[in-house]
Amino acid sequence: MNQAERIWWGKVSISLPGALITYLMQTYMGLSELSSFLMGVIIYLLASNIISRMMGVDRVKGLKIGIGAYFFTWITLWIILYTYFRF
C-alpha cells in the first residue's frame, strides 16, 4: 500500500469516530447543526494535519487526499446516527 492509500484509509477510519463525536456533541451537548458540521470540519483538518506529518507528506497534498471519502463517510454516518437514535 502506498502513502496516498494509507492517508486515504486513515481519513476514512477517522471519519467513523468523527461522526460519533459529532452526533454526541449535537445530541447531548446541544450543539446546533452548523456547529456540529464545523466540528466535523475541524476533526478533518486536525486528522489531516496529523496523518500528513506522520506520513511525511506535504500539508496541502495531505489535505487533498481522501477529502471526498472523509466527508461522504462522515456525513452519511452522522445522518444515520442522528436519524436512528434521535428520539
N, C-alpha and C positions, 0 to 999 in steps of 0.2 A: 504494500500500500504506500503510495507516495504522500508527500507532505500535504498537498491540496486535499486529498481524500481524507486524511486524518483530521484536518481542520474542519472539513465539511461534516464528518461524522461527530466530531466534538461539538459542533454547534447544534446539530440535531439532538445530541444527547443532553445538552444544556437546556434546550427548549422544553423538555418534559418537566423537570423540576421548576423551570421558569414559569410555566403555565400554572403549576400547582401553587407557587408562591403568589402569583398574580391573583389567582382565584381566592386564595385565603385572605389576602390583604383586602380585596374588594368585598368579600362576604363578611368577614369577622372584624375588620378594622374600619369598615365604612368608607373606603376609598371610592371616589367616583369612577366612572368608566374611563374617562380621559386620563385620570391619574394612574389607573391600573395599566392602561395602554403605555403610558410613559414609563412605568416601572418595567414593563417588558422590554422596551427600547433600551433602558439603562442596563438591564441584565444582559442584553445582546452586546452592547458596547463594552461593558466590563469583561464579559466572557471572550469576546473577540480579541480584545487587547491582551488578555492573559494567554490565550491559546496562541496568538501570533508571536508573543515573546517566547513562549515555551518551544515553539517550532522554529524559531529563528527566521521568521518571515517578516517582510516589510509590513508596517501597520496598515497602510492603505490597501495593500493586496489582501491582507488578512481580513479586513472589513468586508471586502467584496466577495470573498469565497464563502459560500453557504448562506448568504443573506436571505435568499428566497426560501430555502429549505427551513431555516430557523423560523422565519415569520409565518410560513404556512403551517408548520407543525405546531408552533406555539399558539397561534390564533385558533386553529382548529381544536386543539385540546382545551384551551381556555373556554371556548364556547361550549364544548361538550360538558366540561365540569360545571360550568355555570348553569347550563340548561338542566342537567341531570340532577344535580344536588341542591339546586335552589328551591326553597320551599315556598 
